[in-house]
């Protein structure tokens, strides 16, 4: 009986990892998108993404694909809060399109996509202990004002800062050609700028222009490499890069910047 007993224990231990860390579910899900001011092909693509999101939710995941719902920087805080609280993440490892049809109801035309998806569920690793505080910002600025702020972190880490306008057009604010990435020391306040001036100016005719700074903190040096040739950064690319970083290695903060005309 002893050899059988040992064999039974060994078999049980081999089964534990798959039970604890990954589970696969197959689900049926639908997605629809109205064909209004967009092409049929674009409606098909958006309906498919909606179906994929619904498949992940149907399988029980608080989904990483939720980044596709972030349309502008004002959505980032809500997205990050929901994403951070999620204990289960999901990945669609394969899917088949069962149905892809046009559905009309009077003047409303929708494209509907139904898929059969295999979803792999994973329990997130414990969240990061990394925390940070930014200070020195005021409520409103005018053209020509100098931007200054400070950062203090709970652990040694690195920071990358992105600038986005109200339309989510972005660029990497720090590091830059004049300020290379330098590690932040735990509980030591570091002031920005370090070697240049940050002078604010408006790019639109609006009386007050809204912009946002997104701070990405990482325990290790994890450079963002998806900026375009002109230095532009897409919000979706930045968030997808952030999500792929290890859960226990990253942290995010945002800060709003409002710039008015000089003299107002």
Residue, then its C-alpha position, 0 to 999 in steps of 0.5 A: x500500500x505504501x508505494x500506491x500512497x506515495x504515487x497518489x500524493x505525487x499525482x495530487x501535487x501535480x494537479x495543484x498548479x493548474x487548479x490554483x493558477x489557471x482555469x480554462x472556460x469555453x463560452x458563447x458571447x455576442x457583441x453589437x455596434x451601431x453603423x452610424x457615421x462609421x463604415x461597416x468594416x469598422x462596425x464589425x471590428x467594434x462588435x467583435x471587440x465587444x463580443x470578446x469583452x463579453x466573453x471574458x466577463x461571461x467566463x468570470x474575468x475582470x478583463x484586461x481588454x477593458x483598456x479598449x473602453x478607455x476613450x480619453x485620459x479622464x477615463x484612466x482613473x476609473x479604468x485603473x481603479x477597476x483594473x487594480x481591484x480585479x482579482x481574476x484576469x482573463x485571456x482569450x486563447x482562441x475563438x470562432x465567429x459563429x455569426x456575423x450579420x447585419x440587424x436592422x430595426x427601422x432606421x437603426x442598423x447594427x452589426x452583430x457578432x457572436x463568438x465561441x471563445x476559449x478563455x484562460x483565467x488566472x488569479x492575479x499576483x499580489x498587488x504592488x507595495x509601491x506607492x507615490x505622491x506628487x505635489x506642487x501643482x496648482x488648480x490653474x495655470x496661464x500661458x508662460x507659467x513655469x511648471x514645477x512639481x515634486x515626487x516622493x515614492x515609498x520604494x526605490x523605483x523609476x518614473x515615466x511621465x506622459x502628457x496628454x491633451x483633451x483629445x488623448x494626443x500624447x507624448x512622453x514628457x519624462x525622460x526626454x532628450x535633456x533629462x535621462x531616466x534616473x532612479x528615484x530613492x525611497x522617501x526622498x523628494x525629487x523635484x522636477x524639472x531637473x535641468x530645463x524649464x517646463x514652460x506651459x503654452x496653449x495649443x488650441x483657441x479655447x479659453x482654458x485648455x485641459x491636459x493631463x500628466x500620467x505618472x507610471x512608476x516601476x520598480x525596475x527600469x521598463x522603458x516605453x518603446x512604442x512612441x511614434x517617429x514624431x514622438x507621439x504616444x497613443x493612450x491605448x498603447x501606453x495602457x497596454x504596455x502598462x498592463x503587461x508589466x508585472x502586477x507587483x512591479x508598477x503603479x500609476x497616478x494622474x494629474x490634471x493641468x488647466x492652462x488659460x490665456x495669459x493675463x486672465 
